Amino acid sequence: MPSFQHTWLPFLYLYIVGGLFFGSGMYIIKRTGSIDLHKKKHRFWWNVMIFGYFYFVIFHAVWTLVALYL
């Protein structure tokens, strides 16, 4: 079985560092007023972005586990 450094460390780096950039971008969008969460369409796309990030984290983790244990 591969070591932690070869499997989960790159995964954690990808989603922690990438998550910081993603979170910074979402913060900037909110702070500059580029999005109005009172509007239904804006709220929909805000939620799509948040859901999409976590969807890919979970999707990647599941397939990493499948690759390690099957």
matplotlib code that plots the C-alpha trace (Angstrom):
import matplotlib.pyplot as plt

x = [0.0, 1.4, 2.4, 0.6, 3.1, 2.2, -1.6, -3.2, -0.6, -1.1, -4.8, -4.7, -2.4, -4.6, -7.8, -6.4, -4.3, -6.9, -9.6, -7.8, -7.7, -11.3, -12.4, -10.4, -12.1, -15.6, -14.8, -13.7, -16.8, -19.0, -17.0, -16.9, -20.7, -20.4, -23.0, -26.3, -27.5, -31.0, -31.4, -32.5, -30.2, -27.2, -28.0, -28.3, -24.9, -23.3, -24.6, -23.5, -20.0, -19.9, -21.5, -19.2, -16.1, -17.2, -18.5, -15.1, -13.4, -15.7, -15.5, -11.7, -11.5, -13.9, -11.9, -8.6, -10.0, -11.2, -7.8, -6.1, -8.3, -9.4]
y = [0.0, 3.5, 5.7, 8.7, 11.1, 9.5, 9.4, 11.7, 14.5, 15.6, 15.3, 17.5, 20.0, 20.3, 20.9, 23.0, 25.3, 25.3, 25.8, 28.9, 30.4, 29.4, 30.9, 34.0, 34.4, 33.9, 36.4, 39.0, 38.4, 38.9, 41.9, 43.8, 43.5, 41.4, 39.1, 40.0, 37.0, 38.5, 37.7, 34.1, 33.6, 34.9, 32.7, 29.7, 30.2, 30.9, 27.6, 25.8, 27.0, 26.0, 22.6, 22.0, 22.5, 20.0, 17.6, 17.4, 16.9, 14.0, 12.6, 12.7, 11.2, 8.3, 7.4, 7.6, 5.2, 2.9, 2.9, 2.2, -0.6, -2.5]
z = [0.0, -0.9, 1.9, 3.2, 1.5, -1.9, -1.5, 1.0, 1.3, -2.4, -1.9, 1.2, -0.4, -3.5, -1.6, 1.3, -0.8, -3.6, -1.1, 0.2, -3.3, -3.9, -0.5, -1.2, -4.6, -3.1, -0.4, -2.9, -5.0, -1.9, -0.6, -3.9, -4.3, -7.5, -6.1, -4.5, -2.5, -2.3, -6.0, -6.6, -9.6, -7.8, -4.8, -7.1, -8.7, -5.3, -4.0, -7.2, -6.6, -3.0, -3.7, -6.7, -4.6, -2.0, -4.6, -6.2, -2.8, -2.0, -5.5, -5.5, -2.0, -2.8, -6.0, -4.1, -1.5, -4.3, -5.9, -2.6, -1.3, -4.4]

ax = plt.figure().add_subplot(projection="3d")
ax.plot(x, y, z, "-o")
ax.set_aspect("equal")
plt.show()
